Amino acid sequence: MTVGTADSALAGQLFAAALSCAELMTDFLGLELGLYAALAGRPATSSALADRAGIHERYAREWLEQQACSGILQVDERRTFSLPDGHARALLDPDSPHYSAPLALLPVGAITGLLPRLAAAFRTGTPVAGEYFAGFHGAGLNGALYRRELGGWLAGQVHEPLRIADLACGSGDSTVELARAFPDARVDGFDTDPAAVAAARTGLPDDVAGRVRFVAADVAGLAGDRYDLVCVFDALHDMADPVGALRACHRLVTDEGCVLLLEPRARDRFTVPGDPLERFLYACSVLHCLPSGMSGDATGAVLRPPVLRGLAARAGFSALRPLPGGSRFHRLYRLDR
């Protein structure tokens, strides 16, 4: 490839990335302002949307035209805009397997405002942790995934546990689904963020309320109680002390029990160019996962299976093996004492 061709290819790649980034931000506005919800099943002109959503008509008109231009909305000759049913499910329906808003759109609001803070952290090596939490805990990034899939993952993989610990539980979606998967079990959800724990308590559904409790605590310092099943879902790679967290899991789990981890589906080794998933994981790692854990021995989102196996061995586990289940973004692991 000649120098000129390489320049042109990179320029094209950067323009495509800029276009995608800018459109994600406009899509985020549609969620944040309730514009998609206002259009679901109810086509509207710019004036009608402005009235429904409580926004200015001129902003409504520009956003509607942009969304139609990008292919998310449809528009007729009367300038009435509609949201196709399939697009509504992807944007608004947590029960749809194609629901994309938490992963693709809601983090935009949490990250974009922090870029100056992140640039400063790159220079000093300091972490950027708590600033993310409000945006990400509110996003419920994996809640729909847990509701659809968690019970199926566990079927036939784990004997009926009576006591379960869900470490780094966030807003409690996984904790609730663990309780539903095992109706005879008591489930404790732990997280270091008091705001997340408070939200989990407030949102606890009635059908599991008598068997679930949420506790604000650091997983590395937990001791005393023993559990038949200990879970850490999509969180170990964000932690400053992943080995310490795994040692806590080792202390907490009974000899007959096991630990389940859900971690990003990274490849076994670093290769370039990366496939779309590997590129996505690295971008998430640079923008969120590594900065969250930089106060200690952070791994970042690209936590490869051989590295995870080494962390588990250092924590005292005798075996780590992948299990069926997970998602296109995640791999499920079982650790045994």
Buried (B, 14 or more C-beta within 10 A) or exposed (E): EEEEEEEEEEEEEEEEEEEEEEBBEBBBBBBEBEBBBBBBEEBBBBEBBBBBBEBEBEBBBEBBBBBBEBEBBBBEEEEBBBBEEEBBBBBBBBEBEEBBBBBBBBBBBBBBEBEEEBEEBEEEEEBBBEBBBBBBBBBBBBBBBBBBBBBEBBEEBBEEBEBBBBBBBBBBBBBBBBBBBBEEBBBBBBBBBEBBBEBBBEEBEEEBEEBBBBBBBBBBEBEEEBBBBBBBBBBBBBBBBBBBBBBBBBBBBBEEBBBBBBBBBBBEEEEEEBEEBBEBBBEBBBBBBBBBBBBEEBBBBBBBBEBBBEBBBEBBBEEBEBBEBBBEBBBBBBBBB
